[in-house]
Amino acid sequence: MAQDSMMQQGDPSQMSFEDALRALESIVRRLESGDVPLDESISLYAQGEELRKRCMERLQAAEARIAKLTVDASGAVTGAQPFGTD
């Protein structure tokens, strides 16, 4: 049954951030319910870990694309720097 849910969700590496996050939230709710047999819990945990990795990768990629704009005294944009550098 857990394998079926993963097949319905799709390959985490092909999912959008939003889809992966929704799938991860669904898995967490199921695990927190306490109504999942041990073997399925283990499978769900593994699926959740893959989804968590996907979400982190997408967030890191987005962060890398964000640029800090530099402006001159008049407020005109003069350039951009990679996120996180000063």
Biopython code that builds the backbone (N, CA, C, O; Angstrom):
import numpy as np
from Bio.PDB.StructureBuilder import StructureBuilder

atoms = [
    (1, "MET", "N", (0.816, -1.192, 0.000)),
    (1, "MET", "CA", (0.000, 0.000, 0.000)),
    (1, "MET", "C", (0.864, 1.261, 0.000)),
    (1, "MET", "O", (0.563, 2.199, -0.738)),
    (2, "ALA", "N", (1.932, 1.313, 0.808)),
    (2, "ALA", "CA", (2.817, 2.471, 0.841)),
    (2, "ALA", "C", (3.472, 2.675, -0.513)),
    (2, "ALA", "O", (3.660, 3.812, -0.946)),
    (3, "GLN", "N", (3.814, 1.609, -1.169)),
    (3, "GLN", "CA", (4.408, 1.702, -2.499)),
    (3, "GLN", "C", (3.424, 2.344, -3.461)),
    (3, "GLN", "O", (3.819, 3.131, -4.321)),
    (4, "ASP", "N", (2.122, 2.008, -3.322)),
    (4, "ASP", "CA", (1.109, 2.604, -4.173)),
    (4, "ASP", "C", (1.027, 4.107, -3.967)),
    (4, "ASP", "O", (0.883, 4.858, -4.932)),
    (5, "SER", "N", (1.117, 4.557, -2.710)),
    (5, "SER", "CA", (1.033, 5.992, -2.445)),
    (5, "SER", "C", (2.219, 6.717, -3.064)),
    (5, "SER", "O", (2.071, 7.841, -3.543)),
    (6, "MET", "N", (3.391, 6.094, -3.063)),
    (6, "MET", "CA", (4.563, 6.722, -3.670)),
    (6, "MET", "C", (4.388, 6.791, -5.183)),
    (6, "MET", "O", (4.789, 7.771, -5.811)),
    (7, "MET", "N", (3.802, 5.776, -5.759)),
    (7, "MET", "CA", (3.580, 5.781, -7.191)),
    (7, "MET", "C", (2.598, 6.888, -7.563)),
    (7, "MET", "O", (2.774, 7.540, -8.592)),
    (8, "GLN", "N", (1.569, 7.113, -6.748)),
    (8, "GLN", "CA", (0.608, 8.162, -7.017)),
    (8, "GLN", "C", (1.256, 9.532, -6.883)),
    (8, "GLN", "O", (0.935, 10.445, -7.643)),
    (9, "GLN", "N", (2.164, 9.685, -5.922)),
    (9, "GLN", "CA", (2.821, 10.963, -5.695)),
    (9, "GLN", "C", (3.829, 11.272, -6.788)),
    (9, "GLN", "O", (4.050, 12.441, -7.103)),
    (10, "GLY", "N", (4.430, 10.275, -7.359)),
    (10, "GLY", "CA", (5.430, 10.483, -8.389)),
    (10, "GLY", "C", (6.834, 10.489, -7.818)),
    (10, "GLY", "O", (7.042, 10.376, -6.610)),
    (11, "ASP", "N", (7.776, 10.622, -8.710)),
    (11, "ASP", "CA", (9.188, 10.655, -8.360)),
    (11, "ASP", "C", (9.503, 11.994, -7.695)),
    (11, "ASP", "O", (9.300, 13.041, -8.311)),
    (12, "PRO", "N", (9.997, 11.988, -6.446)),
    (12, "PRO", "CA", (10.273, 13.258, -5.770)),
    (12, "PRO", "C", (11.200, 14.182, -6.553)),
    (12, "PRO", "O", (11.071, 15.402, -6.456)),
    (13, "SER", "N", (12.120, 13.634, -7.319)),
    (13, "SER", "CA", (13.049, 14.482, -8.069)),
    (13, "SER", "C", (12.354, 15.234, -9.207)),
    (13, "SER", "O", (12.908, 16.191, -9.749)),
    (14, "GLN", "N", (11.154, 14.806, -9.566)),
    (14, "GLN", "CA", (10.404, 15.459, -10.644)),
    (14, "GLN", "C", (9.279, 16.350, -10.119)),
    (14, "GLN", "O", (8.579, 16.995, -10.900)),
    (15, "MET", "N", (9.108, 16.386, -8.799)),
    (15, "MET", "CA", (8.004, 17.143, -8.206)),
    (15, "MET", "C", (8.394, 18.597, -7.998)),
    (15, "MET", "O", (9.559, 18.922, -7.767)),
    (16, "SER", "N", (7.389, 19.464, -8.087)),
    (16, "SER", "CA", (7.623, 20.862, -7.737)),
    (16, "SER", "C", (7.813, 20.949, -6.227)),
    (16, "SER", "O", (7.474, 20.019, -5.495)),
    (17, "PHE", "N", (8.356, 22.073, -5.770)),
    (17, "PHE", "CA", (8.543, 22.273, -4.338)),
    (17, "PHE", "C", (7.199, 22.149, -3.614)),
    (17, "PHE", "O", (7.097, 21.478, -2.587)),
    (18, "GLU", "N", (6.186, 22.796, -4.153)),
    (18, "GLU", "CA", (4.871, 22.810, -3.498)),
    (18, "GLU", "C", (4.272, 21.409, -3.418)),
    (18, "GLU", "O", (3.716, 21.033, -2.387)),
    (19, "ASP", "N", (4.382, 20.633, -4.501)),
    (19, "ASP", "CA", (3.856, 19.266, -4.495)),
    (19, "ASP", "C", (4.620, 18.390, -3.507)),
    (19, "ASP", "O", (4.022, 17.599, -2.778)),
    (20, "ALA", "N", (5.943, 18.535, -3.489)),
    (20, "ALA", "CA", (6.758, 17.739, -2.566)),
    (20, "ALA", "C", (6.438, 18.103, -1.116)),
    (20, "ALA", "O", (6.380, 17.224, -0.256)),
    (21, "LEU", "N", (6.233, 19.378, -0.842)),
    (21, "LEU", "CA", (5.907, 19.813, 0.515)),
    (21, "LEU", "C", (4.541, 19.278, 0.943)),
    (21, "LEU", "O", (4.382, 18.819, 2.074)),
    (22, "ARG", "N", (3.558, 19.335, 0.048)),
    (22, "ARG", "CA", (2.221, 18.786, 0.362)),
    (22, "ARG", "C", (2.306, 17.287, 0.637)),
    (22, "ARG", "O", (1.688, 16.791, 1.579)),
    (23, "ALA", "N", (3.067, 16.571, -0.177)),
    (23, "ALA", "CA", (3.216, 15.130, 0.021)),
    (23, "ALA", "C", (3.911, 14.839, 1.347)),
    (23, "ALA", "O", (3.529, 13.912, 2.061)),
    (24, "LEU", "N", (4.925, 15.625, 1.673)),
    (24, "LEU", "CA", (5.630, 15.453, 2.937)),
    (24, "LEU", "C", (4.697, 15.725, 4.116)),
    (24, "LEU", "O", (4.705, 14.975, 5.093)),
    (25, "GLU", "N", (3.906, 16.769, 4.038)),
    (25, "GLU", "CA", (2.944, 17.078, 5.104)),
    (25, "GLU", "C", (1.938, 15.951, 5.277)),
    (25, "GLU", "O", (1.559, 15.626, 6.403)),
    (26, "SER", "N", (1.506, 15.357, 4.184)),
    (26, "SER", "CA", (0.567, 14.241, 4.248)),
    (26, "SER", "C", (1.194, 13.041, 4.960)),
    (26, "SER", "O", (0.551, 12.389, 5.784)),
    (27, "ILE", "N", (2.436, 12.764, 4.637)),
    (27, "ILE", "CA", (3.146, 11.650, 5.282)),
    (27, "ILE", "C", (3.294, 11.908, 6.778)),
    (27, "ILE", "O", (3.085, 11.008, 7.592)),
    (28, "VAL", "N", (3.652, 13.130, 7.135)),
    (28, "VAL", "CA", (3.812, 13.464, 8.556)),
    (28, "VAL", "C", (2.489, 13.269, 9.293)),
    (28, "VAL", "O", (2.465, 12.704, 10.386)),
    (29, "ARG", "N", (1.391, 13.731, 8.701)),
    (29, "ARG", "CA", (0.075, 13.548, 9.345)),
    (29, "ARG", "C", (-0.236, 12.072, 9.552)),
    (29, "ARG", "O", (-0.735, 11.679, 10.607)),
    (30, "ARG", "N", (0.057, 11.261, 8.551)),
    (30, "ARG", "CA", (-0.215, 9.822, 8.675)),
    (30, "ARG", "C", (0.632, 9.198, 9.759)),
    (30, "ARG", "O", (0.137, 8.393, 10.548)),
    (31, "LEU", "N", (1.907, 9.557, 9.808)),
    (31, "LEU", "CA", (2.783, 8.996, 10.829)),
    (31, "LEU", "C", (2.381, 9.472, 12.227)),
    (31, "LEU", "O", (2.438, 8.701, 13.185)),
    (32, "GLU", "N", (1.979, 10.722, 12.343)),
    (32, "GLU", "CA", (1.571, 11.252, 13.639)),
    (32, "GLU", "C", (0.265, 10.657, 14.137)),
    (32, "GLU", "O", (-0.007, 10.663, 15.337)),
    (33, "SER", "N", (-0.541, 10.145, 13.221)),
    (33, "SER", "CA", (-1.829, 9.573, 13.626)),
    (33, "SER", "C", (-1.643, 8.326, 14.482)),
    (33, "SER", "O", (-2.500, 7.996, 15.301)),
    (34, "GLY", "N", (-0.523, 7.636, 14.291)),
    (34, "GLY", "CA", (-0.263, 6.421, 15.057)),
    (34, "GLY", "C", (-1.034, 5.204, 14.569)),
    (34, "GLY", "O", (-0.972, 4.143, 15.189)),
    (35, "ASP", "N", (-1.752, 5.344, 13.476)),
    (35, "ASP", "CA", (-2.579, 4.248, 12.957)),
    (35, "ASP", "C", (-1.907, 3.477, 11.826)),
    (35, "ASP", "O", (-2.556, 2.679, 11.150)),
    (36, "VAL", "N", (-0.617, 3.708, 11.616)),
    (36, "VAL", "CA", (0.089, 3.084, 10.503)),
    (36, "VAL", "C", (0.927, 1.927, 11.039)),
    (36, "VAL", "O", (1.682, 2.100, 11.995)),
    (37, "PRO", "N", (0.799, 0.741, 10.427)),
    (37, "PRO", "CA", (1.615, -0.401, 10.858)),
    (37, "PRO", "C", (3.110, -0.095, 10.721)),
    (37, "PRO", "O", (3.509, 0.750, 9.920)),
    (38, "LEU", "N", (3.917, -0.782, 11.499)),
    (38, "LEU", "CA", (5.355, -0.525, 11.550)),
    (38, "LEU", "C", (6.016, -0.577, 10.178)),
    (38, "LEU", "O", (6.761, 0.338, 9.828)),
    (39, "ASP", "N", (5.767, -1.612, 9.398)),
    (39, "ASP", "CA", (6.416, -1.726, 8.085)),
    (39, "ASP", "C", (6.054, -0.549, 7.184)),
    (39, "ASP", "O", (6.905, -0.010, 6.476)),
    (40, "GLU", "N", (4.787, -0.159, 7.221)),
    (40, "GLU", "CA", (4.375, 0.980, 6.404)),
    (40, "GLU", "C", (4.980, 2.278, 6.945)),
    (40, "GLU", "O", (5.334, 3.168, 6.171)),
    (41, "SER", "N", (5.098, 2.386, 8.259)),
    (41, "SER", "CA", (5.713, 3.568, 8.858)),
    (41, "SER", "C", (7.146, 3.737, 8.378)),
    (41, "SER", "O", (7.581, 4.847, 8.071)),
    (42, "ILE", "N", (7.869, 2.638, 8.315)),
    (42, "ILE", "CA", (9.258, 2.678, 7.848)),
    (42, "ILE", "C", (9.306, 3.142, 6.395)),
    (42, "ILE", "O", (10.144, 3.967, 6.032)),
    (43, "SER", "N", (8.417, 2.618, 5.576)),
    (43, "SER", "CA", (8.357, 3.002, 4.171)),
    (43, "SER", "C", (7.971, 4.476, 4.033)),
    (43, "SER", "O", (8.560, 5.201, 3.230)),
    (44, "LEU", "N", (6.991, 4.916, 4.810)),
    (44, "LEU", "CA", (6.572, 6.315, 4.772)),
    (44, "LEU", "C", (7.707, 7.234, 5.211)),
    (44, "LEU", "O", (7.912, 8.300, 4.630)),
    (45, "TYR", "N", (8.436, 6.819, 6.231)),
    (45, "TYR", "CA", (9.562, 7.622, 6.709)),
    (45, "TYR", "C", (10.599, 7.789, 5.595)),
    (45, "TYR", "O", (11.111, 8.889, 5.384)),
    (46, "ALA", "N", (10.903, 6.713, 4.892)),
    (46, "ALA", "CA", (11.877, 6.775, 3.799)),
    (46, "ALA", "C", (11.376, 7.711, 2.690)),
    (46, "ALA", "O", (12.149, 8.497, 2.141)),
    (47, "GLN", "N", (10.088, 7.623, 2.368)),
    (47, "GLN", "CA", (9.511, 8.513, 1.361)),
    (47, "GLN", "C", (9.594, 9.961, 1.827)),
    (47, "GLN", "O", (9.930, 10.859, 1.056)),
    (48, "GLY", "N", (9.282, 10.168, 3.096)),
    (48, "GLY", "CA", (9.345, 11.511, 3.660)),
    (48, "GLY", "C", (10.741, 12.089, 3.603)),
    (48, "GLY", "O", (10.916, 13.276, 3.326)),
    (49, "GLU", "N", (11.724, 11.269, 3.860)),
    (49, "GLU", "CA", (13.115, 11.731, 3.808)),
    (49, "GLU", "C", (13.490, 12.156, 2.387)),
    (49, "GLU", "O", (14.170, 13.165, 2.204)),
    (50, "GLU", "N", (13.057, 11.401, 1.392)),
    (50, "GLU", "CA", (13.321, 11.779, 0.000)),
    (50, "GLU", "C", (12.637, 13.101, -0.337)),
    (50, "GLU", "O", (13.220, 13.958, -1.001)),
    (51, "LEU", "N", (11.409, 13.260, 0.120)),
    (51, "LEU", "CA", (10.686, 14.506, -0.127)),
    (51, "LEU", "C", (11.351, 15.675, 0.595)),
    (51, "LEU", "O", (11.434, 16.773, 0.045)),
    (52, "ARG", "N", (11.822, 15.454, 1.814)),
    (52, "ARG", "CA", (12.507, 16.502, 2.573)),
    (52, "ARG", "C", (13.760, 16.944, 1.824)),
    (52, "ARG", "O", (14.035, 18.139, 1.713)),
    (53, "LYS", "N", (14.517, 15.978, 1.312)),
    (53, "LYS", "CA", (15.718, 16.309, 0.544)),
    (53, "LYS", "C", (15.369, 17.141, -0.684)),
    (53, "LYS", "O", (16.061, 18.109, -0.999)),
    (54, "ARG", "N", (14.300, 16.766, -1.375)),
    (54, "ARG", "CA", (13.862, 17.499, -2.569)),
    (54, "ARG", "C", (13.518, 18.941, -2.208)),
    (54, "ARG", "O", (13.913, 19.877, -2.904)),
    (55, "CYS", "N", (12.784, 19.109, -1.121)),
    (55, "CYS", "CA", (12.409, 20.461, -0.693)),
    (55, "CYS", "C", (13.650, 21.280, -0.354)),
    (55, "CYS", "O", (13.746, 22.443, -0.746)),
    (56, "MET", "N", (14.586, 20.697, 0.358)),
    (56, "MET", "CA", (15.810, 21.418, 0.724)),
    (56, "MET", "C", (16.616, 21.797, -0.521)),
    (56, "MET", "O", (17.145, 22.905, -0.602)),
    (57, "GLU", "N", (16.710, 20.889, -1.484)),
    (57, "GLU", "CA", (17.431, 21.184, -2.718)),
    (57, "GLU", "C", (16.796, 22.358, -3.454)),
    (57, "GLU", "O", (17.490, 23.244, -3.952)),
    (58, "ARG", "N", (15.459, 22.352, -3.515)),
    (58, "ARG", "CA", (14.755, 23.435, -4.211)),
    (58, "ARG", "C", (14.940, 24.759, -3.490)),
    (58, "ARG", "O", (15.125, 25.793, -4.133)),
    (59, "LEU", "N", (14.892, 24.742, -2.155)),
    (59, "LEU", "CA", (15.096, 25.972, -1.389)),
    (59, "LEU", "C", (16.517, 26.505, -1.574)),
    (59, "LEU", "O", (16.718, 27.709, -1.733)),
    (60, "GLN", "N", (17.490, 25.611, -1.552)),
    (60, "GLN", "CA", (18.880, 26.035, -1.740)),
    (60, "GLN", "C", (19.094, 26.596, -3.140)),
    (60, "GLN", "O", (19.833, 27.566, -3.309)),
    (61, "ALA", "N", (18.459, 26.001, -4.143)),
    (61, "ALA", "CA", (18.583, 26.508, -5.509)),
    (61, "ALA", "C", (17.945, 27.886, -5.619)),
    (61, "ALA", "O", (18.487, 28.772, -6.280)),
    (62, "ALA", "N", (16.807, 28.069, -4.983)),
    (62, "ALA", "CA", (16.146, 29.375, -5.012)),
    (62, "ALA", "C", (17.001, 30.420, -4.301)),
    (62, "ALA", "O", (17.145, 31.545, -4.780)),
    (63, "GLU", "N", (17.556, 30.048, -3.176)),
    (63, "GLU", "CA", (18.409, 30.969, -2.418)),
    (63, "GLU", "C", (19.615, 31.392, -3.243)),
    (63, "GLU", "O", (20.022, 32.553, -3.201)),
    (64, "ALA", "N", (20.184, 30.463, -3.988)),
    (64, "ALA", "CA", (21.358, 30.768, -4.802)),
    (64, "ALA", "C", (21.019, 31.755, -5.921)),
    (64, "ALA", "O", (21.893, 32.488, -6.385)),
    (65, "ARG", "N", (19.757, 31.777, -6.356)),
    (65, "ARG", "CA", (19.356, 32.669, -7.444)),
    (65, "ARG", "C", (18.994, 34.067, -6.958)),
    (65, "ARG", "O", (18.951, 35.011, -7.746)),
    (66, "ILE", "N", (18.737, 34.195, -5.668)),
    (66, "ILE", "CA", (18.367, 35.508, -5.139)),
    (66, "ILE", "C", (19.603, 36.398, -5.143)),
    (66, "ILE", "O", (20.682, 35.982, -4.721)),
    (67, "ALA", "N", (19.438, 37.601, -5.612)),
    (67, "ALA", "CA", (20.566, 38.523, -5.672)),
    (67, "ALA", "C", (20.293, 39.723, -4.772)),
    (67, "ALA", "O", (19.169, 40.215, -4.679)),
    (68, "LYS", "N", (21.334, 40.166, -4.128)),
    (68, "LYS", "CA", (21.263, 41.377, -3.319)),
    (68, "LYS", "C", (21.590, 42.544, -4.255)),
    (68, "LYS", "O", (22.683, 42.625, -4.814)),
    (69, "LEU", "N", (20.631, 43.428, -4.408)),
    (69, "LEU", "CA", (20.835, 44.563, -5.291)),
    (69, "LEU", "C", (21.675, 45.618, -4.592)),
    (69, "LEU", "O", (21.503, 45.885, -3.403)),
    (70, "THR", "N", (22.579, 46.209, -5.344)),
    (70, "THR", "CA", (23.372, 47.309, -4.807)),
    (70, "THR", "C", (22.844, 48.599, -5.420)),
    (70, "THR", "O", (22.520, 48.655, -6.606)),
    (71, "VAL", "N", (22.763, 49.635, -4.587)),
    (71, "VAL", "CA", (22.231, 50.915, -5.053)),
    (71, "VAL", "C", (23.213, 52.026, -4.706)),
    (71, "VAL", "O", (23.995, 51.925, -3.761)),
    (72, "ASP", "N", (23.146, 53.084, -5.498)),
    (72, "ASP", "CA", (23.992, 54.235, -5.195)),
    (72, "ASP", "C", (23.260, 55.188, -4.255)),
    (72, "ASP", "O", (22.146, 54.898, -3.819)),
    (73, "ALA", "N", (23.871, 56.302, -3.948)),
    (73, "ALA", "CA", (23.316, 57.263, -2.989)),
    (73, "ALA", "C", (21.945, 57.784, -3.410)),
    (73, "ALA", "O", (21.127, 58.133, -2.559)),
    (74, "SER", "N", (21.688, 57.838, -4.711)),
    (74, "SER", "CA", (20.399, 58.339, -5.190)),
    (74, "SER", "C", (19.332, 57.248, -5.225)),
    (74, "SER", "O", (18.170, 57.524, -5.521)),
    (75, "GLY", "N", (19.721, 56.018, -4.926)),
    (75, "GLY", "CA", (18.764, 54.915, -4.925)),
    (75, "GLY", "C", (18.691, 54.145, -6.231)),
    (75, "GLY", "O", (17.876, 53.232, -6.360)),
    (76, "ALA", "N", (19.518, 54.489, -7.193)),
    (76, "ALA", "CA", (19.537, 53.784, -8.471)),
    (76, "ALA", "C", (20.272, 52.460, -8.323)),
    (76, "ALA", "O", (21.313, 52.392, -7.670)),
    (77, "VAL", "N", (19.738, 51.421, -8.922)),
    (77, "VAL", "CA", (20.367, 50.096, -8.874)),
    (77, "VAL", "C", (21.635, 50.138, -9.706)),
    (77, "VAL", "O", (21.619, 50.533, -10.872)),
    (78, "THR", "N", (22.743, 49.722, -9.086)),
    (78, "THR", "CA", (24.036, 49.768, -9.780)),
    (78, "THR", "C", (24.593, 48.382, -10.067)),
    (78, "THR", "O", (25.579, 48.251, -10.792)),
    (79, "GLY", "N", (23.973, 47.343, -9.505)),
    (79, "GLY", "CA", (24.458, 45.990, -9.743)),
    (79, "GLY", "C", (23.814, 45.016, -8.785)),
    (79, "GLY", "O", (22.874, 45.353, -8.065)),
    (80, "ALA", "N", (24.328, 43.818, -8.788)),
    (80, "ALA", "CA", (23.808, 42.763, -7.916)),
    (80, "ALA", "C", (24.949, 41.886, -7.445)),
    (80, "ALA", "O", (25.953, 41.715, -8.137)),
    (81, "GLN", "N", (24.776, 41.331, -6.247)),
    (81, "GLN", "CA", (25.744, 40.400, -5.682)),
    (81, "GLN", "C", (25.020, 39.104, -5.379)),
    (81, "GLN", "O", (23.814, 39.119, -5.134)),
    (82, "PRO", "N", (25.728, 37.979, -5.390)),
    (82, "PRO", "CA", (25.088, 36.723, -4.999)),
    (82, "PRO", "C", (24.566, 36.820, -3.572)),
    (82, "PRO", "O", (25.137, 37.523, -2.739)),
    (83, "PHE", "N", (23.503, 36.126, -3.306)),
    (83, "PHE", "CA", (22.881, 36.105, -1.977)),
    (83, "PHE", "C", (23.879, 35.681, -0.926)),
    (83, "PHE", "O", (24.665, 34.760, -1.148)),
    (84, "GLY", "N", (23.859, 36.340, 0.215)),
    (84, "GLY", "CA", (24.678, 35.937, 1.338)),
    (84, "GLY", "C", (26.079, 36.522, 1.373)),
    (84, "GLY", "O", (26.852, 36.204, 2.278)),
    (85, "THR", "N", (26.425, 37.367, 0.413)),
    (85, "THR", "CA", (27.752, 37.991, 0.454)),
    (85, "THR", "C", (27.581, 39.466, 0.748)),
    (85, "THR", "O", (26.578, 40.078, 0.381)),
    (86, "ASP", "N", (28.558, 40.016, 1.404)),
    (86, "ASP", "CA", (28.508, 41.458, 1.715)),
    (86, "ASP", "C", (29.712, 42.160, 1.144)),
    (86, "ASP", "O", (29.850, 43.373, 1.299)),
]
sb = StructureBuilder()
sb.init_structure("model")
sb.init_model(0)
sb.init_chain("A")
sb.init_seg("    ")
for serial, (resi, resn, name, xyz) in enumerate(atoms, 1):
    if name == "N":
        sb.init_residue(resn, " ", resi, " ")
    sb.init_atom(name, np.array(xyz, "f"), 0.0, 1.0, " ", f" {name:<3s}", serial, name[0])
structure = sb.get_structure()
